[in-house]
Amino acid sequence: METQKNLERATFAGGCFWCLASVFASLGGVKKVIAGYTGGTEKNPSHQAVINGETSHFPAIQVCFNPDDISYETLLTYFFHEIDPSDHGGSFLDRGPQFCSVVFYHSRVQKMLAEAAIQRLNRSQICDKPVATQVMAAPVFYKAESSHQDFHIKNAARYRFYRAGSGRDLFIEKFWQNGNAAVLDHLFSDKQVIQYAQSHEKKHGQVDGMKSCGGLGDRASFEKSGHAHRQNQGHACQGN
């Protein structure tokens, strides 16, 4: 029987949180996806302040998932597939440090898996620059305004317009082909890295909050491929 205690959290920033949320909400094993702001010091930031670069926060998503149904490694793989890992100046249409990509870890295992994935991407040399994605401890996560939750469902036409014009899908289609996608398939083939992370976790324990998904609630998981939504994709992630 699934309970809140069975669920874990994953937090990612990669530009527009509408786009990331639509992908992760479609994955089996994901119970809830919340759009919000994290990584900064200001309390209760507003959407406009964050996207205008008036805070030190990133727009991000927090994913509540059942690790028995979907692994953190799989979530990381989907995350890297949805971004330009080498973009040091933002994400696609959205420019500025607040739109750069970040993996916020909730445990030492998550930290080591994220770092291992970045190392493997760098070794593969599929990017013409070093991977820009940062790895940070997950601080307080502030839930975004209700108008930004499930935006791809509640404002489907606007979301499709933004996604189509953002350049995200064009990059995904061009970059993750010609053998590049195979790198993602083998991000975590190094069992020694994973085993080391797991043993390290047992020795040192978890970072606070990894197991806490209380209050996020449940939502039906869609048993999809996770990318079929692109046929229904959208301008700047700035509306209310």
C-alpha positions as CSV (number, residue, x, y, z in Angstrom):
1,M,0.0,0.0,0.0
2,E,1.4,3.4,-1.0
3,T,1.7,6.0,1.7
4,Q,3.3,9.4,2.0
5,K,6.3,7.7,3.6
6,N,6.9,5.7,0.4
7,L,7.3,8.9,-1.6
8,E,10.4,11.0,-2.3
9,R,11.1,14.4,-3.7
10,A,13.2,15.6,-6.7
11,T,13.7,19.3,-7.5
12,F,14.8,20.6,-10.9
13,A,15.3,24.1,-12.5
14,G,15.6,24.4,-16.2
15,G,14.1,27.6,-17.5
16,C,10.3,27.8,-17.9
17,F,8.7,25.6,-15.2
18,W,5.6,25.1,-17.4
19,C,7.7,23.0,-19.8
20,L,9.4,20.9,-17.2
21,A,6.1,20.3,-15.3
22,S,4.3,19.0,-18.4
23,V,7.0,16.4,-18.9
24,F,7.3,15.1,-15.4
25,A,3.5,15.1,-14.8
26,S,3.2,12.5,-17.7
27,L,5.5,9.9,-16.1
28,G,4.2,6.8,-14.3
29,G,5.3,6.8,-10.7
30,V,5.2,10.6,-10.4
31,K,2.4,11.5,-8.0
32,K,2.6,15.3,-8.0
33,V,4.5,18.1,-9.7
34,I,4.5,21.5,-8.2
35,A,5.8,24.7,-9.9
36,G,7.7,27.1,-7.6
37,Y,10.8,29.0,-6.7
38,T,13.9,27.9,-4.9
39,G,17.6,28.4,-4.6
40,G,17.4,32.0,-3.2
41,T,17.2,33.8,0.1
42,E,14.1,35.9,-0.3
43,K,11.0,34.7,1.4
44,N,7.8,34.1,-0.5
45,P,9.0,35.5,-3.9
46,S,6.6,36.4,-6.6
47,H,6.7,35.0,-10.1
48,Q,7.3,38.4,-11.7
49,A,10.2,39.2,-9.3
50,V,11.9,35.8,-10.0
51,I,11.7,35.9,-13.8
52,N,12.8,39.6,-13.8
53,G,15.9,38.6,-11.9
54,E,15.0,40.6,-8.9
55,T,15.6,37.7,-6.6
56,S,18.3,35.0,-6.2
57,H,15.7,32.3,-6.9
58,F,15.2,30.0,-9.9
59,P,11.8,29.0,-11.3
60,A,11.7,25.3,-10.6
61,I,9.6,22.2,-10.2
62,Q,9.3,19.8,-7.2
63,V,8.4,16.2,-8.2
64,C,6.9,13.8,-5.7
65,F,7.5,10.3,-6.8
66,N,7.3,6.7,-5.8
67,P,10.9,5.2,-6.2
68,D,9.4,1.7,-6.4
69,D,7.7,2.8,-9.7
70,I,10.2,5.3,-11.1
71,S,13.8,5.8,-10.1
72,Y,15.6,9.0,-9.5
73,E,18.0,8.1,-12.2
74,T,15.1,8.0,-14.7
75,L,14.0,11.4,-13.5
76,L,17.5,12.8,-14.0
77,T,17.6,11.3,-17.5
78,Y,14.3,13.0,-18.4
79,F,15.5,16.3,-17.0
80,F,18.7,16.4,-19.0
81,H,16.7,15.5,-22.1
82,E,14.6,18.6,-21.6
83,I,17.4,21.1,-21.3
84,D,20.5,22.3,-23.1
85,P,23.1,21.1,-20.6
86,S,25.8,23.5,-21.9
87,D,23.8,26.7,-21.8
88,H,25.6,29.0,-19.3
89,G,23.3,32.0,-19.9
90,G,19.8,30.7,-19.3
91,S,17.5,28.3,-21.0
92,F,16.4,28.7,-24.6
93,L,14.2,31.8,-25.0
94,D,14.5,32.7,-21.3
95,R,17.9,34.4,-20.6
96,G,19.6,35.3,-17.4
97,P,21.1,33.4,-14.5
98,Q,17.7,32.8,-12.9
99,F,16.9,30.5,-15.9
100,C,20.0,28.4,-15.7
101,S,19.7,24.7,-15.0
102,V,20.1,23.3,-11.5
103,V,19.6,19.9,-9.9
104,F,18.6,20.5,-6.3
105,Y,19.4,17.4,-4.3
106,H,17.5,16.1,-1.2
107,S,20.0,13.4,-0.3
108,R,23.6,12.4,-0.7
109,V,22.5,9.7,-3.2
110,Q,20.8,12.3,-5.3
111,K,23.8,14.6,-5.2
112,M,26.2,11.9,-6.3
113,L,23.9,10.6,-9.0
114,A,23.5,14.1,-10.4
115,E,27.3,14.7,-10.3
116,A,27.9,11.3,-11.9
117,A,25.5,12.2,-14.7
118,I,27.3,15.5,-15.4
119,Q,30.7,13.8,-15.4
120,R,29.4,11.3,-17.9
121,L,28.0,14.0,-20.2
122,N,31.3,15.9,-20.0
123,R,33.3,12.7,-20.8
124,S,31.0,12.0,-23.8
125,Q,31.9,15.3,-25.4
126,I,28.6,15.6,-27.1
127,C,28.4,19.3,-25.9
128,D,30.8,21.8,-27.4
129,K,31.2,23.4,-23.9
130,P,31.3,21.9,-20.4
131,V,28.0,21.1,-18.8
132,A,26.6,24.2,-17.2
133,T,24.0,22.5,-14.9
134,Q,24.7,23.2,-11.3
135,V,24.1,20.8,-8.4
136,M,22.9,22.4,-5.1
137,A,21.4,21.3,-1.8
138,A,17.7,21.8,-1.9
139,P,16.7,24.8,0.2
140,V,13.2,26.0,1.0
141,F,10.8,25.6,-2.0
142,Y,8.1,28.2,-2.4
143,K,5.0,27.1,-4.3
144,A,4.2,29.3,-7.2
145,E,0.9,31.1,-7.7
146,S,-2.1,28.9,-8.5
147,S,-2.2,30.2,-12.0
148,H,1.1,28.5,-12.8
149,Q,0.1,25.0,-11.4
150,D,-0.8,22.6,-14.2
151,F,-0.4,25.4,-16.7
152,H,0.0,23.1,-19.6
153,I,-3.5,21.8,-18.9
154,K,-5.4,24.9,-17.7
155,N,-3.9,27.1,-20.4
156,A,-3.1,24.6,-23.1
157,A,-3.2,27.0,-26.1
158,R,-0.9,29.6,-24.4
159,Y,1.5,26.8,-23.3
160,R,1.7,25.4,-26.8
161,F,2.4,28.9,-28.2
162,Y,5.2,29.5,-25.7
163,R,6.7,26.1,-26.1
164,A,6.7,26.3,-29.9
165,G,8.4,29.6,-29.9
166,S,10.9,28.9,-27.1
167,G,13.3,26.8,-29.1
168,R,13.2,24.0,-26.6
169,D,11.7,21.3,-28.8
170,L,13.8,22.3,-31.8
171,F,16.9,21.9,-29.7
172,I,15.7,18.5,-28.3
173,E,14.9,17.2,-31.8
174,K,18.3,18.3,-33.3
175,F,20.6,17.7,-30.4
176,W,19.4,14.4,-29.0
177,Q,19.9,12.5,-32.2
178,N,22.8,11.1,-34.2
179,G,23.8,9.0,-31.3
180,N,23.6,11.6,-28.7
181,A,20.5,10.1,-27.1
182,A,22.5,6.9,-26.4
183,V,24.6,8.9,-23.9
184,L,21.4,9.4,-21.9
185,D,20.6,5.8,-22.1
186,H,23.9,5.0,-20.4
187,L,24.1,7.8,-17.9
188,F,24.0,5.4,-15.0
189,S,25.6,2.3,-16.5
190,D,28.5,2.7,-14.1
191,K,27.3,0.5,-11.3
192,Q,30.3,1.3,-9.1
193,V,29.1,5.0,-8.9
194,I,25.6,4.0,-7.9
195,Q,26.9,1.4,-5.4
196,Y,29.2,3.9,-3.9
197,A,26.5,6.5,-3.5
198,Q,24.2,3.9,-1.8
199,S,26.9,2.8,0.6
200,H,27.7,6.4,1.3
201,E,24.1,7.1,2.1
202,K,23.9,4.2,4.6
203,K,27.0,5.4,6.3
204,H,26.1,9.1,6.6
205,G,22.3,9.1,6.4
206,Q,19.9,11.3,4.4
207,V,19.8,15.0,4.0
208,D,16.6,16.2,5.8
209,G,13.5,16.1,3.7
210,M,14.2,13.4,1.2
211,K,11.3,11.2,2.4
212,S,8.9,14.1,3.1
213,C,6.2,14.5,0.5
214,G,3.5,15.3,3.0
215,G,1.1,17.9,1.8
216,L,1.9,17.4,-1.9
217,G,-1.0,15.0,-2.3
218,D,-1.6,12.4,-5.0
219,R,-2.4,12.8,-8.6
220,A,-3.1,10.1,-11.2
221,S,0.0,9.1,-13.1
222,F,-0.2,8.9,-16.8
223,E,1.3,5.7,-18.3
224,K,2.9,7.5,-21.3
225,S,6.2,7.6,-22.9
226,G,6.7,11.1,-21.4
227,H,7.4,12.9,-24.6
228,A,4.2,12.4,-26.6
229,H,3.0,15.8,-25.2
230,R,5.3,17.6,-27.7
231,Q,2.7,17.2,-30.4
232,N,0.6,19.6,-28.3
233,Q,3.2,22.1,-27.3
234,G,4.4,26.9,-26.3
235,H,5.9,33.1,-25.1
236,A,7.9,33.8,-22.3
237,C,6.9,32.0,-19.1
238,Q,5.8,35.3,-17.7
239,G,2.1,35.4,-17.6
240,N,-0.3,35.3,-14.6
